[in-house]
């Protein structure tokens, strides 16, 4: 009889590693952007990241989404051309600009998130309701704990209805 001696941490890192591999992200991004004019798989992380951070500089956005500033600026320019974001003077530094979503960008993010939620609903359709709820609750807890560790801030625990 085989006994699983892997710790929960080992299993989590293996599963998250597989979830985050480029092929899986590309599959999800391809599905999400398929019906969005002006957004593609390279610009989507910038658009989505800006929605999560709120108005910010390209440098701060790049750090938040894990891209270098040059790529972030290039993708922001493409999104600006598509009417998804605009550049405005940074109120804290007159030499800098802040990126912010336009109403069209907000609508694109909302549509993308609906598509992504539908994909995950389809993936978990064969799960029992209690299993799906336990998974989502545990995932929310894992992410909140990770955020607490790297920001040094305790956050209120969000319910699933608070999730984007």
PATI-662564 format. One record per residue (C-alpha): residue in three letters; x, y, z. Coordinates in nm, 2 decimals. Layout:
# residues N
<residu ala | px X | py Y | pz Z>
...
END
This chain:
# residues 164
<residu unk | px 0.00 | py 0.00 | pz 0.00>
<residu unk | px 0.13 | py 0.34 | pz -0.10>
<residu unk | px 0.14 | py 0.61 | pz 0.17>
<residu unk | px 0.16 | py 0.98 | pz 0.07>
<residu unk | px 0.43 | py 1.13 | pz 0.28>
<residu unk | px 0.43 | py 1.46 | pz 0.11>
<residu unk | px 0.35 | py 1.75 | pz 0.34>
<residu unk | px 0.06 | py 1.98 | pz 0.26>
<residu unk | px 0.32 | py 2.25 | pz 0.17>
<residu unk | px 0.49 | py 2.01 | pz -0.08>
<residu unk | px 0.16 | py 1.92 | pz -0.24>
<residu unk | px 0.05 | py 2.29 | pz -0.25>
<residu unk | px 0.38 | py 2.40 | pz -0.42>
<residu unk | px 0.35 | py 2.12 | pz -0.67>
<residu unk | px -0.01 | py 2.20 | pz -0.75>
<residu unk | px 0.04 | py 2.57 | pz -0.77>
<residu unk | px 0.35 | py 2.52 | pz -0.98>
<residu unk | px 0.14 | py 2.32 | pz -1.23>
<residu unk | px -0.14 | py 2.58 | pz -1.22>
<residu unk | px 0.09 | py 2.87 | pz -1.29>
<residu unk | px 0.30 | py 2.71 | pz -1.57>
<residu unk | px 0.29 | py 2.93 | pz -1.88>
<residu unk | px 0.08 | py 2.68 | pz -2.08>
<residu unk | px -0.20 | py 2.69 | pz -1.82>
<residu unk | px -0.19 | py 3.07 | pz -1.80>
<residu unk | px -0.19 | py 3.10 | pz -2.18>
<residu unk | px -0.49 | py 2.87 | pz -2.20>
<residu unk | px -0.68 | py 3.08 | pz -1.95>
<residu unk | px -0.57 | py 3.41 | pz -2.11>
<residu unk | px -0.66 | py 3.29 | pz -2.46>
<residu unk | px -1.01 | py 3.21 | pz -2.33>
<residu unk | px -1.05 | py 3.53 | pz -2.14>
<residu unk | px -0.94 | py 3.77 | pz -2.42>
<residu unk | px -1.11 | py 3.58 | pz -2.71>
<residu unk | px -1.40 | py 3.82 | pz -2.73>
<residu unk | px -1.24 | py 4.14 | pz -2.60>
<residu unk | px -1.14 | py 4.39 | pz -2.87>
<residu unk | px -0.82 | py 4.57 | pz -2.80>
<residu unk | px -0.69 | py 4.32 | pz -2.54>
<residu unk | px -0.47 | py 4.02 | pz -2.61>
<residu unk | px -0.28 | py 3.77 | pz -2.40>
<residu unk | px 0.02 | py 4.00 | pz -2.35>
<residu unk | px -0.18 | py 4.31 | pz -2.25>
<residu unk | px -0.44 | py 4.13 | pz -2.03>
<residu unk | px -0.21 | py 4.10 | pz -1.73>
<residu unk | px -0.15 | py 4.48 | pz -1.74>
<residu unk | px -0.52 | py 4.56 | pz -1.78>
<residu unk | px -0.62 | py 4.32 | pz -1.50>
<residu unk | px -0.33 | py 4.44 | pz -1.28>
<residu unk | px -0.43 | py 4.80 | pz -1.32>
<residu unk | px -0.79 | py 4.71 | pz -1.22>
<residu unk | px -0.65 | py 4.55 | pz -0.90>
<residu unk | px -0.40 | py 4.82 | pz -0.81>
<residu unk | px -0.61 | py 5.12 | pz -0.91>
<residu unk | px -0.44 | py 5.42 | pz -1.07>
<residu unk | px -0.06 | py 5.38 | pz -1.05>
<residu unk | px 0.27 | py 5.44 | pz -1.23>
<residu unk | px 0.40 | py 5.20 | pz -1.49>
<residu unk | px 0.69 | py 5.12 | pz -1.25>
<residu unk | px 0.45 | py 5.02 | pz -0.96>
<residu unk | px 0.22 | py 4.83 | pz -1.20>
<residu unk | px 0.52 | py 4.64 | pz -1.34>
<residu unk | px 0.62 | py 4.53 | pz -1.00>
<residu unk | px 0.26 | py 4.43 | pz -0.91>
<residu unk | px 0.21 | py 4.22 | pz -1.23>
<residu unk | px 0.56 | py 4.07 | pz -1.25>
<residu unk | px 0.67 | py 4.24 | pz -1.58>
<residu unk | px 0.96 | py 4.48 | pz -1.64>
<residu unk | px 0.88 | py 4.84 | pz -1.67>
<residu unk | px 0.96 | py 4.86 | pz -2.04>
<residu unk | px 0.72 | py 4.58 | pz -2.13>
<residu unk | px 0.45 | py 4.73 | pz -1.90>
<residu unk | px 0.49 | py 5.07 | pz -2.07>
<residu unk | px 0.47 | py 4.91 | pz -2.41>
<residu unk | px 0.16 | py 4.71 | pz -2.33>
<residu unk | px 0.01 | py 5.02 | pz -2.16>
<residu unk | px 0.06 | py 5.21 | pz -2.48>
<residu unk | px -0.12 | py 4.94 | pz -2.68>
<residu unk | px -0.41 | py 4.95 | pz -2.42>
<residu unk | px -0.41 | py 5.33 | pz -2.44>
<residu unk | px -0.44 | py 5.32 | pz -2.82>
<residu unk | px -0.73 | py 5.07 | pz -2.78>
<residu unk | px -0.90 | py 5.32 | pz -2.54>
<residu unk | px -0.87 | py 5.09 | pz -2.23>
<residu unk | px -0.65 | py 5.32 | pz -2.02>
<residu unk | px -0.53 | py 5.67 | pz -2.01>
<residu unk | px -0.22 | py 5.85 | pz -1.88>
<residu unk | px -0.27 | py 6.14 | pz -1.64>
<residu unk | px -0.02 | py 6.35 | pz -1.46>
<residu unk | px 0.09 | py 6.19 | pz -1.13>
<residu unk | px -0.05 | py 6.41 | pz -0.86>
<residu unk | px 0.25 | py 6.32 | pz -0.63>
<residu unk | px 0.52 | py 6.38 | pz -0.90>
<residu unk | px 0.48 | py 6.62 | pz -1.18>
<residu unk | px 0.75 | py 6.45 | pz -1.38>
<residu unk | px 0.56 | py 6.12 | pz -1.39>
<residu unk | px 0.24 | py 5.99 | pz -1.52>
<residu unk | px -0.02 | py 5.77 | pz -1.37>
<residu unk | px -0.20 | py 5.50 | pz -1.56>
<residu unk | px -0.58 | py 5.46 | pz -1.50>
<residu unk | px -0.85 | py 5.26 | pz -1.66>
<residu unk | px -1.11 | py 5.42 | pz -1.88>
<residu unk | px -1.48 | py 5.32 | pz -1.87>
<residu unk | px -1.40 | py 5.10 | pz -2.17>
<residu unk | px -1.11 | py 4.94 | pz -1.98>
<residu unk | px -1.33 | py 4.89 | pz -1.67>
<residu unk | px -1.59 | py 4.72 | pz -1.90>
<residu unk | px -1.32 | py 4.49 | pz -2.05>
<residu unk | px -1.20 | py 4.39 | pz -1.71>
<residu unk | px -1.55 | py 4.31 | pz -1.59>
<residu unk | px -1.62 | py 4.10 | pz -1.90>
<residu unk | px -1.28 | py 3.92 | pz -1.86>
<residu unk | px -1.36 | py 3.84 | pz -1.50>
<residu unk | px -1.70 | py 3.71 | pz -1.59>
<residu unk | px -1.54 | py 3.48 | pz -1.85>
<residu unk | px -1.28 | py 3.36 | pz -1.60>
<residu unk | px -1.54 | py 3.29 | pz -1.33>
<residu unk | px -1.74 | py 3.09 | pz -1.59>
<residu unk | px -1.43 | py 2.89 | pz -1.68>
<residu unk | px -1.38 | py 2.80 | pz -1.31>
<residu unk | px -1.75 | py 2.73 | pz -1.26>
<residu unk | px -1.73 | py 2.49 | pz -1.55>
<residu unk | px -1.41 | py 2.33 | pz -1.41>
<residu unk | px -1.57 | py 2.28 | pz -1.07>
<residu unk | px -1.91 | py 2.18 | pz -1.20>
<residu unk | px -1.85 | py 1.81 | pz -1.12>
<residu unk | px -1.75 | py 1.89 | pz -0.76>
<residu unk | px -2.00 | py 1.88 | pz -0.48>
<residu unk | px -2.10 | py 2.22 | pz -0.34>
<residu unk | px -1.93 | py 2.16 | pz -0.01>
<residu unk | px -1.60 | py 2.05 | pz -0.19>
<residu unk | px -1.61 | py 2.36 | pz -0.41>
<residu unk | px -1.68 | py 2.59 | pz -0.11>
<residu unk | px -1.41 | py 2.43 | pz 0.10>
<residu unk | px -1.16 | py 2.47 | pz -0.19>
<residu unk | px -1.25 | py 2.84 | pz -0.25>
<residu unk | px -1.24 | py 2.92 | pz 0.12>
<residu unk | px -0.90 | py 2.76 | pz 0.17>
<residu unk | px -0.76 | py 2.93 | pz -0.14>
<residu unk | px -0.89 | py 3.27 | pz -0.02>
<residu unk | px -0.72 | py 3.20 | pz 0.32>
<residu unk | px -0.39 | py 3.09 | pz 0.15>
<residu unk | px -0.38 | py 3.41 | pz -0.06>
<residu unk | px -0.47 | py 3.63 | pz 0.23>
<residu unk | px -0.20 | py 3.47 | pz 0.45>
<residu unk | px 0.06 | py 3.52 | pz 0.17>
<residu unk | px -0.04 | py 3.88 | pz 0.12>
<residu unk | px -0.01 | py 3.94 | pz 0.50>
<residu unk | px 0.34 | py 3.79 | pz 0.50>
<residu unk | px 0.48 | py 4.00 | pz 0.22>
<residu unk | px 0.30 | py 4.33 | pz 0.31>
<residu unk | px 0.32 | py 4.30 | pz 0.68>
<residu unk | px -0.04 | py 4.40 | pz 0.71>
<residu unk | px -0.33 | py 4.20 | pz 0.86>
<residu unk | px -0.62 | py 4.21 | pz 0.62>
<residu unk | px -0.99 | py 4.15 | pz 0.69>
<residu unk | px -1.08 | py 3.81 | pz 0.56>
<residu unk | px -1.30 | py 3.85 | pz 0.25>
<residu unk | px -1.60 | py 3.63 | pz 0.18>
<residu unk | px -1.65 | py 3.48 | pz -0.16>
<residu unk | px -1.90 | py 3.75 | pz -0.24>
<residu unk | px -1.63 | py 4.01 | pz -0.19>
<residu unk | px -1.40 | py 3.85 | pz -0.45>
<residu unk | px -1.36 | py 4.01 | pz -0.80>
END
